[in-house]
Amino acid sequence: MAFSFSGRNLPTVLRVCRAVVWAQTVYTFFAGIFVVLTALLLGGSLPFHDGTVSGGGAAMLGLVYVTAALVLGWLGVALGRRAPWARTGIVVVEVFLAVILVYRAFDLSVATAINVAFCAAIVVLLFTPETQRVLEGTPQA
């Protein structure tokens, strides 16, 4: 079988979940790139926990975001190929991103609302009965 990003035909719920995972991947990737560029080129500082972080610390935070986005994108491909372990991996990355978001700055911003919406939508879609049936390989009742 030739390589395909989508694998076999996917149910609608799984296609929507994969699309939301990839949307969060792009959002997180560009957020990480923005943080790295802000830290290194503009010398800006970012709110982090009770203070701010700038320079190398901010660049490391940006690289963490970029790495998480790349892992999330890879897991999105695995989800499209119906890998049963992809659901667990995506949930782990979602929890990791949520912890970083809360630890970084617990504020009510647009970015926080977008990230929370992505996390909630992905987790809900991953645990619908149809998604569980497809990923676990159980026959439809």
Residue pairs with C-beta under 8 A, 6 or more apart in sequence:
4 81
5 77
5 80
5 81
6 80
6 81
7 80
7 81
7 82
8 82
10 18
10 80
10 82
10 134
11 130
11 131
11 134
13 125
13 128
13 130
13 131
14 79
14 80
14 82
14 125
14 130
14 131
14 134
16 125
17 79
17 122
17 125
17 126
17 131
18 76
18 79
18 80
20 118
20 121
20 122
20 125
21 72
21 73
21 75
21 76
21 79
21 90
21 122
22 73
22 76
23 118
24 69
24 72
24 115
24 118
24 119
24 122
25 69
25 70
25 72
25 73
25 76
26 69
27 114
27 115
27 118
28 65
28 66
28 68
28 69
28 72
28 97
29 65
29 66
29 69
29 70
29 73
31 65
31 111
32 62
32 63
32 64
32 65
32 66
32 67
32 68
32 69
33 62
33 66
34 62
35 46
35 58
35 59
35 61
35 62
35 65
36 58
36 59
36 62
36 63
36 66
37 62
38 44
38 46
38 58
38 62
39 46
39 54
39 55
39 56
39 57
39 58
39 59
39 61
39 62
40 55
40 59
43 54
43 55
44 54
44 58
45 52
45 53
45 54
45 58
46 52
46 53
46 54
46 58
46 61
46 104
47 104
47 105
47 107
48 57
48 58
48 61
48 104
48 105
49 103
49 104
49 105
53 61
61 104
64 100
65 100
68 93
68 96
68 97
68 100
71 89
71 93
72 90
72 93
75 86
75 89
75 90
75 93
76 90
78 85
78 86
78 89
79 86
79 87
79 90
82 134
82 135
83 135
84 135
84 136
84 137
86 135
87 126
87 127
87 131
87 135
90 122
90 126
91 123
91 126
94 119
94 122
94 123
97 115
97 119
98 115
98 116
98 119
101 112
101 115
101 116
125 131
132 138
133 139
133 140
